[in-house]
């Protein structure tokens, strides 16, 4: 028997998605929360920047404590001192972000701008080294956009440090929310086809340009 989707062809695939469907309400709620948080972050980019810096500070403190804890698992005296030093530096840097989040935002924004600049240059160089049969134009376009974004951030630094991290955080939250909602909607397409008793996927599911085979072909 042949059907229009892998889930319809394979009953095991449908059973594997049962836990996802059981939690569909929570998944949609999570996506909506991400979307709301993303738009709130874009509406108050300065506060979102401070929040993102504080999150980085917490992560640095946790990483520093983990480094110090791991140091006691190392027997070599030289390596022990190195790991302890790294852990202490992480912890100090984490507390500095809490003490002066705007300064930390300026440093992080500077690092972000420099990283985007370097990444853009590397992508442009990679595009020119690729064969013309490959999609080198898209790599070149990606490199140019990344390069311009890095230059834009650095050109307006340190003023850009007040809003860049917040903008990035808001966009990331919106994309995450849309991804969760989109993931669930795609998983519900085969289920909707079975519920309606049709062997054609509902509108918006799959590629409507391809013809649909008959569901019951006796082998």
Secondary structure as the mmCIF struct_conf table of DSSP 4:
data_model
#
loop_
_struct_conf.conf_type_id
_struct_conf.id
_struct_conf.beg_label_comp_id
_struct_conf.beg_label_asym_id
_struct_conf.beg_label_seq_id
_struct_conf.end_label_comp_id
_struct_conf.end_label_asym_id
_struct_conf.end_label_seq_id
BEND BEND1 UNK A 4 UNK A 5
HELX_RH_AL_P HELX_RH_AL_P1 UNK A 6 UNK A 9
HELX_RH_AL_P HELX_RH_AL_P2 UNK A 11 UNK A 16
TURN_TY1_P TURN_TY1_P1 UNK A 17 UNK A 17
HELX_RH_AL_P HELX_RH_AL_P3 UNK A 18 UNK A 22
TURN_TY1_P TURN_TY1_P2 UNK A 23 UNK A 23
HELX_RH_AL_P HELX_RH_AL_P4 UNK A 24 UNK A 43
TURN_TY1_P TURN_TY1_P3 UNK A 44 UNK A 44
HELX_RH_AL_P HELX_RH_AL_P5 UNK A 45 UNK A 71
TURN_TY1_P TURN_TY1_P4 UNK A 72 UNK A 73
HELX_RH_AL_P HELX_RH_AL_P6 UNK A 77 UNK A 99
HELX_RH_AL_P HELX_RH_AL_P7 UNK A 101 UNK A 129
BEND BEND2 UNK A 130 UNK A 130
TURN_TY1_P TURN_TY1_P5 UNK A 132 UNK A 133
BEND BEND3 UNK A 134 UNK A 134
HELX_RH_AL_P HELX_RH_AL_P8 UNK A 136 UNK A 155
TURN_TY1_P TURN_TY1_P6 UNK A 156 UNK A 158
HELX_RH_3T_P HELX_RH_3T_P1 UNK A 159 UNK A 162
TURN_TY1_P TURN_TY1_P7 UNK A 163 UNK A 163
HELX_RH_AL_P HELX_RH_AL_P9 UNK A 164 UNK A 195
TURN_TY1_P TURN_TY1_P8 UNK A 196 UNK A 197
BEND BEND4 UNK A 199 UNK A 200
HELX_LH_PP_P HELX_LH_PP_P1 UNK A 201 UNK A 202
TURN_TY1_P TURN_TY1_P9 UNK A 203 UNK A 204
BEND BEND5 UNK A 205 UNK A 206
TURN_TY1_P TURN_TY1_P10 UNK A 208 UNK A 209
BEND BEND6 UNK A 210 UNK A 210
BEND BEND7 UNK A 215 UNK A 215
#
